[in-house]
Amino acid sequence: MPISKPGSQPVHTERKAGVLQLTIEVPALRNSIAAPGVLEGLLAGLDELENDKELHCAVLTGAGGAFCSGGDLRQLADTSEVETRARMQANASLYRRIALSEKLLIAAVDGPAYGAGLGLATCCDLIVAGETARFCSVFVRVGAMPDAGLFWSLPARVGVTKARQMMLFAEEIASAEAVSIGLADRCVESGSALPAAHEMAQRLVRGPGRAFSRIKAGLREAPMEMEQALAFQLEHAPGLFASEDFREGAAAFFEKRKPVFKGC
């Protein structure tokens, strides 16, 4: 598939050594997920990620100093309840696809990740935050409640108590605090979120992709009851121990070298 050129469409893609970069670029709307073509572009990117064996993970980012500003208030204010419900159902397919994908996604956040943009970041597996990154569950400021899968993804990252505070008070969280509370995984210098995310992605590319996918699936169900956890490991671990990657990993351990995984 040819690389799309920056600025040619709302979401453009670029392949870099086994990593698919998805960049939202709608500067006039601060990369709003409601901007025409953004949802469709992201879903098309996920299709490419999941169906191409040469791609091992993805980096999701926003251009022009913003990650994603969330929804479009003017659009929502002029939309009926029925129309809003239909739009939310369509958007839900995006968060569901990211969460259920067997491949990992990293959010590279510079600038605001507000509302649905916060949901877009937190449903990714890892978040790298630049110094300008700002996270906010902004919904109550305009008399709304959180959507974008945040009732699942936010407590999973920061716990119920902190998620409650973020949802009720809609306070802005800067990058350093985001890391300290578990909202983000790494804080880097301004403008460095994207290269840092790619550095992290390359570590994943070199890792055991099949094991990563099972870890993602297990954590998606967390917290588990003891019997649920034991059943999950019994269902998935034996196949991994019988895999080519495990044999390579064990051989590399005894030979005192770095393993070369193939994701199988």
GUNUBA-190346 format. One record per residue (C-alpha): chain; z, x, y; residue number from 0; residue in one letter. Coordinates in Angstrom, 1 decimal, always signed. Example, Ala and Ser with C-alpha at 12.3 -4.5 7.8 and 13.67 -1.06 7.14 Angstrom:
# residues 2
c:A w:+7.8 u:+12.3 v:-4.5 k:0 r:a
c:A w:+7.1 u:+13.7 v:-1.1 k:1 r:s
//
This chain:
# residues 264
c:A w:+0.0 u:+0.0 v:+0.0 k:0 r:m
c:A w:-0.9 u:+1.5 v:+3.4 k:1 r:p
c:A w:+1.8 u:+2.3 v:+5.9 k:2 r:i
c:A w:+2.0 u:-0.1 v:+8.7 k:3 r:s
c:A w:+2.1 u:+1.4 v:+12.2 k:4 r:k
c:A w:+5.1 u:+1.0 v:+14.5 k:5 r:p
c:A w:+4.6 u:-1.8 v:+16.9 k:6 r:g
c:A w:+1.8 u:-3.5 v:+15.0 k:7 r:s
c:A w:+4.0 u:-6.2 v:+13.5 k:8 r:q
c:A w:+7.6 u:-7.4 v:+13.8 k:9 r:p
c:A w:+8.6 u:-5.4 v:+10.7 k:10 r:v
c:A w:+6.9 u:-2.2 v:+9.8 k:11 r:h
c:A w:+7.3 u:-0.1 v:+6.7 k:12 r:t
c:A w:+7.2 u:+3.6 v:+5.9 k:13 r:e
c:A w:+7.6 u:+5.4 v:+2.6 k:14 r:r
c:A w:+9.4 u:+8.7 v:+2.5 k:15 r:k
c:A w:+10.0 u:+10.5 v:-0.8 k:16 r:a
c:A w:+11.0 u:+7.5 v:-2.9 k:17 r:g
c:A w:+12.6 u:+5.6 v:+0.0 k:18 r:v
c:A w:+11.2 u:+2.5 v:+1.8 k:19 r:l
c:A w:+12.1 u:+2.3 v:+5.5 k:20 r:q
c:A w:+12.0 u:-1.2 v:+6.9 k:21 r:l
c:A w:+12.1 u:-1.3 v:+10.7 k:22 r:t
c:A w:+12.5 u:-4.4 v:+12.8 k:23 r:i
c:A w:+10.7 u:-4.0 v:+16.1 k:24 r:e
c:A w:+10.9 u:-7.0 v:+18.4 k:25 r:v
c:A w:+12.3 u:-5.4 v:+21.6 k:26 r:p
c:A w:+11.9 u:-8.5 v:+23.8 k:27 r:a
c:A w:+14.4 u:-10.4 v:+21.5 k:28 r:l
c:A w:+16.6 u:-7.4 v:+20.6 k:29 r:r
c:A w:+15.2 u:-7.5 v:+17.0 k:30 r:n
c:A w:+16.5 u:-11.1 v:+16.5 k:31 r:s
c:A w:+16.1 u:-12.3 v:+12.9 k:32 r:i
c:A w:+14.7 u:-15.5 v:+14.3 k:33 r:a
c:A w:+11.8 u:-13.7 v:+16.0 k:34 r:a
c:A w:+8.4 u:-14.8 v:+14.5 k:35 r:p
c:A w:+7.5 u:-12.8 v:+11.5 k:36 r:g
c:A w:+10.8 u:-10.9 v:+11.0 k:37 r:v
c:A w:+12.0 u:-12.9 v:+8.0 k:38 r:l
c:A w:+8.6 u:-12.8 v:+6.4 k:39 r:e
c:A w:+8.3 u:-9.1 v:+7.0 k:40 r:g
c:A w:+11.6 u:-8.3 v:+5.5 k:41 r:l
c:A w:+11.0 u:-10.4 v:+2.5 k:42 r:l
c:A w:+7.6 u:-8.7 v:+2.0 k:43 r:a
c:A w:+9.3 u:-5.3 v:+2.3 k:44 r:g
c:A w:+11.8 u:-6.4 v:-0.4 k:45 r:l
c:A w:+8.9 u:-7.4 v:-2.6 k:46 r:d
c:A w:+7.4 u:-3.9 v:-2.2 k:47 r:e
c:A w:+10.8 u:-2.2 v:-2.9 k:48 r:l
c:A w:+11.5 u:-4.2 v:-6.1 k:49 r:e
c:A w:+8.0 u:-4.1 v:-7.6 k:50 r:n
c:A w:+7.2 u:-0.4 v:-7.0 k:51 r:d
c:A w:+8.7 u:+2.0 v:-9.6 k:52 r:k
c:A w:+8.2 u:+4.9 v:-7.2 k:53 r:e
c:A w:+10.6 u:+3.4 v:-4.7 k:54 r:l
c:A w:+14.3 u:+3.9 v:-5.5 k:55 r:h
c:A w:+16.1 u:+2.5 v:-2.4 k:56 r:c
c:A w:+15.5 u:+1.3 v:+1.1 k:57 r:a
c:A w:+16.7 u:+2.0 v:+4.6 k:58 r:v
c:A w:+16.8 u:-1.0 v:+7.0 k:59 r:l
c:A w:+17.0 u:-0.3 v:+10.7 k:60 r:t
c:A w:+16.0 u:-1.7 v:+14.1 k:61 r:g
c:A w:+13.9 u:+0.0 v:+16.8 k:62 r:a
c:A w:+14.5 u:+0.2 v:+20.5 k:63 r:g
c:A w:+18.2 u:+0.7 v:+20.6 k:64 r:g
c:A w:+19.2 u:-2.4 v:+18.7 k:65 r:a
c:A w:+19.8 u:-3.1 v:+15.0 k:66 r:f
c:A w:+19.6 u:-6.9 v:+15.1 k:67 r:c
c:A w:+21.0 u:-9.3 v:+17.7 k:68 r:s
c:A w:+21.2 u:-12.2 v:+15.3 k:69 r:g
c:A w:+19.7 u:-15.6 v:+15.9 k:70 r:g
c:A w:+17.9 u:-17.1 v:+18.9 k:71 r:d
c:A w:+20.3 u:-19.3 v:+20.8 k:72 r:l
c:A w:+17.6 u:-21.1 v:+22.8 k:73 r:r
c:A w:+15.8 u:-21.9 v:+19.6 k:74 r:q
c:A w:+19.0 u:-23.2 v:+17.9 k:75 r:l
c:A w:+19.9 u:-25.3 v:+20.9 k:76 r:a
c:A w:+16.6 u:-27.1 v:+20.8 k:77 r:d
c:A w:+16.6 u:-27.6 v:+17.1 k:78 r:t
c:A w:+17.8 u:-30.7 v:+15.1 k:79 r:s
c:A w:+20.4 u:-30.4 v:+12.4 k:80 r:e
c:A w:+17.8 u:-31.1 v:+9.8 k:81 r:v
c:A w:+15.6 u:-28.3 v:+11.1 k:82 r:e
c:A w:+18.5 u:-25.9 v:+11.4 k:83 r:t
c:A w:+19.5 u:-26.6 v:+7.8 k:84 r:r
c:A w:+15.9 u:-25.8 v:+6.7 k:85 r:a
c:A w:+15.9 u:-22.6 v:+8.7 k:86 r:r
c:A w:+19.2 u:-21.5 v:+7.3 k:87 r:m
c:A w:+18.0 u:-22.1 v:+3.8 k:88 r:q
c:A w:+15.0 u:-19.9 v:+4.5 k:89 r:a
c:A w:+17.2 u:-17.2 v:+5.9 k:90 r:n
c:A w:+19.6 u:-17.4 v:+2.9 k:91 r:a
c:A w:+16.7 u:-16.2 v:+0.7 k:92 r:s
c:A w:+16.8 u:-12.9 v:+2.6 k:93 r:l
c:A w:+20.5 u:-12.2 v:+2.2 k:94 r:y
c:A w:+20.4 u:-13.3 v:-1.4 k:95 r:r
c:A w:+17.5 u:-11.0 v:-2.1 k:96 r:r
c:A w:+19.3 u:-8.0 v:-0.6 k:97 r:i
c:A w:+22.5 u:-8.7 v:-2.5 k:98 r:a
c:A w:+20.8 u:-9.4 v:-5.8 k:99 r:l
c:A w:+18.2 u:-6.6 v:-5.7 k:100 r:s
c:A w:+18.8 u:-4.0 v:-8.4 k:101 r:e
c:A w:+17.9 u:-1.3 v:-5.9 k:102 r:k
c:A w:+20.2 u:-0.1 v:-3.1 k:103 r:l
c:A w:+19.7 u:-0.7 v:+0.6 k:104 r:l
c:A w:+21.2 u:+1.3 v:+3.5 k:105 r:i
c:A w:+21.6 u:-0.2 v:+6.9 k:106 r:a
c:A w:+21.1 u:+2.4 v:+9.7 k:107 r:a
c:A w:+22.7 u:+0.8 v:+12.8 k:108 r:v
c:A w:+22.3 u:+1.9 v:+16.3 k:109 r:d
c:A w:+23.1 u:-0.6 v:+19.1 k:110 r:g
c:A w:+24.2 u:-4.2 v:+18.4 k:111 r:p
c:A w:+24.5 u:-5.8 v:+15.0 k:112 r:a
c:A w:+25.6 u:-9.2 v:+16.2 k:113 r:y
c:A w:+26.0 u:-12.5 v:+14.4 k:114 r:g
c:A w:+23.2 u:-12.8 v:+11.7 k:115 r:a
c:A w:+22.6 u:-9.1 v:+12.4 k:116 r:g
c:A w:+26.1 u:-8.3 v:+11.3 k:117 r:l
c:A w:+25.3 u:-10.4 v:+8.2 k:118 r:g
c:A w:+22.1 u:-8.4 v:+7.6 k:119 r:l
c:A w:+24.0 u:-5.1 v:+7.8 k:120 r:a
c:A w:+26.9 u:-6.1 v:+5.7 k:121 r:t
c:A w:+24.9 u:-7.5 v:+2.8 k:122 r:c
c:A w:+23.4 u:-4.0 v:+2.5 k:123 r:c
c:A w:+25.1 u:-1.6 v:+0.1 k:124 r:d
c:A w:+25.9 u:+1.1 v:+2.6 k:125 r:l
c:A w:+26.1 u:+1.2 v:+6.4 k:126 r:i
c:A w:+25.5 u:+4.2 v:+8.6 k:127 r:v
c:A w:+26.6 u:+3.6 v:+12.2 k:128 r:a
c:A w:+25.5 u:+5.7 v:+15.3 k:129 r:g
c:A w:+27.9 u:+6.0 v:+18.2 k:130 r:e
c:A w:+26.1 u:+3.2 v:+20.0 k:131 r:t
c:A w:+26.5 u:+0.8 v:+17.1 k:132 r:a
c:A w:+28.5 u:-2.4 v:+17.9 k:133 r:r
c:A w:+29.4 u:-5.0 v:+15.3 k:134 r:f
c:A w:+30.4 u:-8.5 v:+16.2 k:135 r:c
c:A w:+30.9 u:-11.8 v:+14.4 k:136 r:s
c:A w:+29.9 u:-13.5 v:+17.7 k:137 r:v
c:A w:+29.5 u:-17.1 v:+16.5 k:138 r:f
c:A w:+32.7 u:-18.7 v:+18.0 k:139 r:v
c:A w:+31.8 u:-17.5 v:+21.4 k:140 r:r
c:A w:+29.1 u:-20.2 v:+21.4 k:141 r:v
c:A w:+31.0 u:-22.8 v:+19.4 k:142 r:g
c:A w:+29.5 u:-22.0 v:+16.0 k:143 r:a
c:A w:+30.8 u:-20.7 v:+12.7 k:144 r:m
c:A w:+29.6 u:-17.6 v:+10.9 k:145 r:p
c:A w:+26.6 u:-17.8 v:+8.6 k:146 r:d
c:A w:+24.3 u:-15.1 v:+7.2 k:147 r:a
c:A w:+26.4 u:-14.7 v:+4.1 k:148 r:g
c:A w:+29.3 u:-13.4 v:+6.1 k:149 r:l
c:A w:+32.0 u:-15.4 v:+4.2 k:150 r:f
c:A w:+31.0 u:-13.2 v:+1.2 k:151 r:w
c:A w:+30.0 u:-9.9 v:+2.6 k:152 r:s
c:A w:+32.5 u:-9.4 v:+5.4 k:153 r:l
c:A w:+35.8 u:-9.9 v:+3.4 k:154 r:p
c:A w:+34.2 u:-7.7 v:+0.7 k:155 r:a
c:A w:+34.1 u:-4.9 v:+3.2 k:156 r:r
c:A w:+37.1 u:-5.3 v:+5.4 k:157 r:v
c:A w:+39.4 u:-7.7 v:+3.5 k:158 r:g
c:A w:+40.2 u:-11.3 v:+4.3 k:159 r:v
c:A w:+42.8 u:-10.5 v:+7.0 k:160 r:t
c:A w:+40.4 u:-8.4 v:+9.1 k:161 r:k
c:A w:+37.5 u:-10.7 v:+8.4 k:162 r:a
c:A w:+39.5 u:-13.6 v:+9.7 k:163 r:r
c:A w:+40.3 u:-11.7 v:+12.9 k:164 r:q
c:A w:+36.7 u:-10.8 v:+13.4 k:165 r:m
c:A w:+35.5 u:-14.3 v:+12.9 k:166 r:m
c:A w:+38.2 u:-16.0 v:+15.0 k:167 r:l
c:A w:+38.3 u:-13.7 v:+18.0 k:168 r:f
c:A w:+34.7 u:-12.4 v:+18.0 k:169 r:a
c:A w:+35.7 u:-9.0 v:+19.2 k:170 r:e
c:A w:+33.3 u:-6.1 v:+19.3 k:171 r:e
c:A w:+33.8 u:-3.3 v:+16.8 k:172 r:i
c:A w:+32.7 u:+0.2 v:+17.8 k:173 r:a
c:A w:+31.3 u:+2.6 v:+15.2 k:174 r:s
c:A w:+34.4 u:+4.7 v:+14.7 k:175 r:a
c:A w:+36.6 u:+1.7 v:+14.2 k:176 r:e
c:A w:+34.0 u:+0.2 v:+11.9 k:177 r:a
c:A w:+34.4 u:+3.2 v:+9.6 k:178 r:v
c:A w:+38.2 u:+3.1 v:+9.8 k:179 r:s
c:A w:+38.3 u:-0.5 v:+8.6 k:180 r:i
c:A w:+35.6 u:-0.1 v:+6.0 k:181 r:g
c:A w:+33.0 u:-2.1 v:+7.8 k:182 r:l
c:A w:+30.7 u:+1.0 v:+8.0 k:183 r:a
c:A w:+30.6 u:+3.9 v:+5.6 k:184 r:d
c:A w:+29.7 u:+6.7 v:+8.0 k:185 r:r
c:A w:+29.8 u:+7.3 v:+11.8 k:186 r:c
c:A w:+27.3 u:+9.7 v:+13.3 k:187 r:v
c:A w:+26.1 u:+10.9 v:+16.7 k:188 r:e
c:A w:+24.1 u:+8.6 v:+18.9 k:189 r:s
c:A w:+20.5 u:+8.3 v:+17.6 k:190 r:g
c:A w:+21.4 u:+9.9 v:+14.3 k:191 r:s
c:A w:+21.9 u:+6.8 v:+12.2 k:192 r:a
c:A w:+18.4 u:+6.7 v:+10.8 k:193 r:l
c:A w:+18.1 u:+10.4 v:+9.7 k:194 r:p
c:A w:+21.7 u:+10.2 v:+8.3 k:195 r:a
c:A w:+20.7 u:+7.1 v:+6.3 k:196 r:a
c:A w:+17.7 u:+8.9 v:+4.9 k:197 r:h
c:A w:+19.9 u:+11.9 v:+4.0 k:198 r:e
c:A w:+22.2 u:+9.5 v:+2.1 k:199 r:m
c:A w:+19.1 u:+7.7 v:+0.6 k:200 r:a
c:A w:+17.9 u:+11.0 v:-0.9 k:201 r:q
c:A w:+21.2 u:+11.5 v:-2.7 k:202 r:r
c:A w:+20.6 u:+8.1 v:-4.2 k:203 r:l
c:A w:+17.0 u:+8.9 v:-5.1 k:204 r:v
c:A w:+18.2 u:+11.9 v:-7.1 k:205 r:r
c:A w:+20.9 u:+9.9 v:-8.8 k:206 r:g
c:A w:+21.0 u:+7.7 v:-11.9 k:207 r:p
c:A w:+19.2 u:+4.5 v:-10.6 k:208 r:g
c:A w:+20.1 u:+2.4 v:-13.6 k:209 r:r
c:A w:+23.8 u:+3.2 v:-13.3 k:210 r:a
c:A w:+23.6 u:+2.5 v:-9.6 k:211 r:f
c:A w:+22.2 u:-1.0 v:-10.2 k:212 r:s
c:A w:+25.0 u:-1.8 v:-12.7 k:213 r:r
c:A w:+27.6 u:-0.6 v:-10.2 k:214 r:i
c:A w:+26.0 u:-2.8 v:-7.5 k:215 r:k
c:A w:+26.0 u:-5.8 v:-9.9 k:216 r:a
c:A w:+29.6 u:-5.3 v:-10.8 k:217 r:g
c:A w:+30.8 u:-4.9 v:-7.2 k:218 r:l
c:A w:+28.9 u:-8.1 v:-6.3 k:219 r:r
c:A w:+31.4 u:-10.0 v:-8.5 k:220 r:e
c:A w:+34.5 u:-8.2 v:-7.2 k:221 r:a
c:A w:+37.4 u:-8.7 v:-7.2 k:222 r:p
c:A w:+37.3 u:-9.4 v:-11.0 k:223 r:m
c:A w:+40.0 u:-10.6 v:-13.3 k:224 r:e
c:A w:+40.9 u:-8.1 v:-16.0 k:225 r:m
c:A w:+39.0 u:-9.9 v:-18.8 k:226 r:e
c:A w:+36.0 u:-10.4 v:-16.5 k:227 r:q
c:A w:+36.0 u:-6.6 v:-15.8 k:228 r:a
c:A w:+36.3 u:-5.7 v:-19.5 k:229 r:l
c:A w:+33.5 u:-8.1 v:-20.4 k:230 r:a
c:A w:+31.3 u:-6.7 v:-17.7 k:231 r:f
c:A w:+31.7 u:-3.1 v:-18.8 k:232 r:q
c:A w:+31.2 u:-4.1 v:-22.5 k:233 r:l
c:A w:+27.9 u:-5.8 v:-21.6 k:234 r:e
c:A w:+26.5 u:-3.0 v:-19.5 k:235 r:h
c:A w:+28.1 u:+0.4 v:-20.3 k:236 r:a
c:A w:+27.0 u:+0.9 v:-23.9 k:237 r:p
c:A w:+23.3 u:+0.7 v:-22.9 k:238 r:g
c:A w:+23.9 u:+3.3 v:-20.2 k:239 r:l
c:A w:+25.6 u:+5.7 v:-22.6 k:240 r:f
c:A w:+22.5 u:+5.3 v:-24.8 k:241 r:a
c:A w:+20.2 u:+6.0 v:-22.0 k:242 r:s
c:A w:+18.0 u:+9.0 v:-21.3 k:243 r:e
c:A w:+19.8 u:+9.6 v:-18.0 k:244 r:d
c:A w:+23.2 u:+9.8 v:-19.7 k:245 r:f
c:A w:+21.8 u:+12.3 v:-22.3 k:246 r:r
c:A w:+20.4 u:+14.4 v:-19.4 k:247 r:e
c:A w:+23.7 u:+14.1 v:-17.5 k:248 r:g
c:A w:+25.8 u:+15.2 v:-20.5 k:249 r:a
c:A w:+23.4 u:+18.1 v:-21.2 k:250 r:a
c:A w:+23.5 u:+19.3 v:-17.6 k:251 r:a
c:A w:+27.3 u:+19.2 v:-17.7 k:252 r:f
c:A w:+27.5 u:+21.5 v:-20.7 k:253 r:f
c:A w:+24.7 u:+23.7 v:-19.4 k:254 r:e
c:A w:+26.5 u:+24.0 v:-16.0 k:255 r:k
c:A w:+23.4 u:+22.8 v:-14.0 k:256 r:r
c:A w:+22.5 u:+19.8 v:-11.8 k:257 r:k
c:A w:+21.1 u:+16.9 v:-13.8 k:258 r:p
c:A w:+17.6 u:+15.6 v:-13.2 k:259 r:v
c:A w:+17.8 u:+11.9 v:-13.5 k:260 r:f
c:A w:+14.8 u:+9.6 v:-14.0 k:261 r:k
c:A w:+16.5 u:+6.3 v:-13.5 k:262 r:g
c:A w:+16.2 u:+5.2 v:-17.1 k:263 r:c
//
